[in-house]
Amino acid sequence: RLWTSQLLSQFTVNLVNFLMLTQVFASTDSTIAVSLIWVAWSLPALLFGPFSGSLVDSFSRRRIMLITNLLQAVTVASYLLLKNHVFAIYFVVFTYSVFDQLYIPSQQAALPGLVNKKLLSTANGIFLLTQQASFLIGMGLGGIFLSLFGTVFAIVVSSLALVIAAM
């Protein structure tokens, strides 16, 4: 279940990032504006990343993963209200990343308690492979979803994937 949550969460983050990148470029025709998406994504890691592990250790990891996935689902869905407002897109990406700074350490810390010590190395490898593969799949499907179904469909699918990941 933890791996499924990771798969859906990582897939969604890459799909949403692709959508936000293309939306910002379509709205602004500016590569600088697009680069600010990566700034909005990276800033929470710099600001909160050093403290997130100790914060996660103070609470139930399962509860943190549940809450952050649900908050990420709401954050992604909020894009439907904000649409083409570039600064709102930065806010969505930043907020999503803030919640990810709690989700990822919770997930990583939960793994040793769920997997036999002999299989921990293999489980960590699978998690790393999933993280890398979800980048490829999320970005790849982002283009397909956007072309075939439009942004609203991709946002709804992303929000639903995060709700399922929370379950």
C-alpha positions as CSV (number, residue, x, y, z in Angstrom):
1,R,0.0,0.0,0.0
2,L,2.9,2.3,0.8
3,W,4.4,1.6,-2.7
4,T,1.1,2.3,-4.4
5,S,0.8,5.6,-2.5
6,Q,4.3,6.5,-3.6
7,L,3.6,5.6,-7.2
8,L,0.4,7.6,-7.4
9,S,1.9,10.6,-5.5
10,Q,5.1,10.7,-7.6
11,F,3.2,10.2,-10.9
12,T,0.9,13.0,-9.9
13,V,3.6,15.5,-9.0
14,N,5.3,15.0,-12.4
15,L,2.0,15.2,-14.3
16,V,1.0,18.4,-12.5
17,N,4.5,19.9,-12.9
18,F,4.3,19.3,-16.7
19,L,0.8,20.8,-16.8
20,M,1.9,23.9,-14.8
21,L,5.1,24.3,-17.0
22,T,3.1,24.2,-20.2
23,Q,0.4,26.5,-18.8
24,V,2.9,29.1,-17.7
25,F,4.6,29.0,-21.1
26,A,1.3,29.2,-23.0
27,S,0.2,32.2,-20.9
28,T,3.5,34.1,-20.9
29,D,5.6,32.8,-23.8
30,S,8.5,33.4,-21.4
31,T,11.2,30.9,-20.5
32,I,12.0,32.9,-17.4
33,A,8.4,32.6,-16.2
34,V,8.7,28.8,-16.7
35,S,12.0,28.7,-14.8
36,L,10.1,30.3,-11.8
37,I,8.0,27.1,-11.6
38,W,11.1,25.2,-10.7
39,V,12.0,27.9,-8.2
40,A,8.5,27.6,-6.7
41,W,9.0,23.8,-6.6
42,S,12.5,23.9,-5.1
43,L,12.1,26.7,-2.5
44,P,10.1,24.6,0.0
45,A,12.9,21.9,0.0
46,L,15.4,24.6,0.9
47,L,13.2,26.3,3.5
48,F,11.5,23.3,5.1
49,G,13.5,20.2,4.0
50,P,16.1,20.5,6.8
51,F,13.3,20.5,9.4
52,S,10.8,18.1,7.9
53,G,12.4,14.9,9.1
54,S,12.3,15.9,12.8
55,L,8.8,17.2,12.4
56,V,7.6,13.9,10.8
57,D,9.2,12.0,13.7
58,S,7.0,13.9,16.1
59,F,3.7,12.6,14.6
60,S,2.1,9.5,13.1
61,R,3.7,8.9,9.7
62,R,0.6,7.3,8.4
63,R,-1.5,10.2,9.4
64,I,1.0,12.7,7.9
65,M,0.9,10.8,4.6
66,L,-2.9,10.7,4.6
67,I,-3.3,14.4,5.4
68,T,-0.6,15.6,3.0
69,N,-2.0,13.5,0.1
70,L,-5.5,14.9,0.8
71,L,-4.1,18.5,1.0
72,Q,-2.2,18.0,-2.2
73,A,-5.4,16.8,-3.9
74,V,-7.1,20.0,-2.8
75,T,-4.2,22.1,-3.9
76,V,-4.1,20.5,-7.3
77,A,-7.9,20.8,-7.6
78,S,-7.7,24.5,-6.7
79,Y,-6.0,25.0,-10.1
80,L,-9.5,24.6,-11.6
81,L,-10.5,27.8,-9.9
82,L,-7.3,29.7,-10.6
83,K,-6.6,28.6,-14.2
84,N,-4.6,31.0,-16.2
85,H,-3.3,33.3,-13.5
86,V,0.4,32.8,-13.5
87,F,1.1,33.8,-10.0
88,A,-1.7,31.5,-8.8
89,I,0.1,28.7,-10.6
90,Y,3.3,29.5,-8.7
91,F,1.3,29.3,-5.5
92,V,-0.2,25.9,-6.5
93,V,3.3,24.5,-7.2
94,F,4.8,26.0,-4.1
95,T,2.0,24.7,-1.8
96,Y,2.1,21.3,-3.4
97,S,5.9,21.2,-2.8
98,V,5.5,22.2,0.9
99,F,3.2,19.3,1.5
100,D,5.6,17.0,-0.4
101,Q,8.3,18.0,2.1
102,L,6.3,16.3,4.8
103,Y,5.0,13.4,2.7
104,I,8.4,12.1,1.4
105,P,10.2,11.9,4.7
106,S,7.1,10.2,6.3
107,Q,7.1,7.6,3.5
108,Q,10.8,7.0,3.7
109,A,10.7,6.7,7.5
110,A,7.8,4.2,7.3
111,L,9.6,1.8,5.1
112,P,11.9,0.1,7.6
113,G,8.9,-0.6,9.9
114,L,7.1,-2.3,7.1
115,V,9.8,-4.4,5.4
116,N,11.9,-7.2,6.7
117,K,15.4,-6.0,7.4
118,K,16.8,-8.4,4.8
119,L,14.6,-6.9,2.1
120,L,15.1,-3.3,3.1
121,S,17.8,-2.7,0.5
122,T,15.6,-4.2,-2.2
123,A,12.6,-2.1,-1.1
124,N,14.7,1.1,-1.1
125,G,15.8,0.2,-4.6
126,I,12.2,-0.3,-5.7
127,F,11.2,3.1,-4.2
128,L,14.1,4.8,-6.0
129,L,13.2,3.1,-9.3
130,T,9.5,4.2,-8.8
131,Q,10.6,7.8,-8.2
132,Q,12.6,7.9,-11.4
133,A,10.1,6.0,-13.5
134,S,7.3,8.2,-12.3
135,F,9.2,11.2,-13.7
136,L,9.2,9.6,-17.1
137,I,5.6,8.4,-17.0
138,G,4.2,11.6,-15.4
139,M,5.9,13.9,-17.8
140,G,5.1,11.6,-20.7
141,L,1.5,11.2,-19.9
142,G,1.2,14.9,-19.2
143,G,1.7,15.7,-22.8
144,I,-0.8,12.9,-23.9
145,F,-3.4,13.9,-21.3
146,L,-3.1,17.6,-22.3
147,S,-3.3,16.9,-26.0
148,L,-6.1,14.4,-25.9
149,F,-8.2,15.4,-23.0
150,G,-7.2,18.9,-21.9
151,T,-6.0,20.4,-18.7
152,V,-9.2,20.0,-16.7
153,F,-9.2,16.2,-17.2
154,A,-5.5,15.9,-16.2
155,I,-6.2,18.0,-13.1
156,V,-9.2,15.9,-12.1
157,V,-7.2,12.6,-12.7
158,S,-4.3,14.0,-10.6
159,S,-6.6,15.0,-7.7
160,L,-8.3,11.6,-7.8
161,A,-4.9,9.8,-7.9
162,L,-3.9,11.7,-4.7
163,V,-7.1,10.8,-2.9
164,I,-6.5,7.2,-3.8
165,A,-2.9,7.5,-2.6
166,A,-4.2,8.8,0.7
167,M,-6.4,5.7,1.0
